[in-house]
Amino acid sequence: MGVDFAQHAIHLAKKKAKQNSVNVDFRVGDVTNLDFITNSFDLILDIGCFHSLPPAHHEKYIGNINRLLSNEGTYLLYVFCKKPEAFGPGVTEADLQLLSQHFILLDRQYGTDRGIRPSSWLTFQKKLVSESDKAN
């Protein structure tokens, strides 16, 4: 399944999938409102979504990723990195701490976007909640 808020991106993805004889369910949607998706996934890939969301939407987004990622799944996230006082898209270390409340960071590859903007590829695994944690 693929979700994007941009109708044009979904149109292009559908066209490319059809050209390659790949059957994929593409939907126009808002990542903070994915109630229409009920199954879980072994891989969730985000390239440029989380770092573009306003901080007020981070919790809802993270809740959706946590709900949709299978217990053995991998969550791959590409982000621009920024300082807390900077404007524009990007995540701060505080944003990564928020993600770490729900996911285990397995790997972080540092880089730059077009040699200019600091970026990272992050690989996460779901934090599993034990029965004793649920009781508390």
Secondary structure, DSSP 8 states (H G I E B T S, - for coil): -EEES-HHHHHHHHHHHHHTT----EEE-BTTB-TT--S-EEEEEEESSGGGS-GGGHHHHHHHHHHHEEEEEEEEEEEEB--TT--SS-B-HHHHHHHHTTEEEEEEEEEEETTTEEEEEEEEEE----HHHHH-
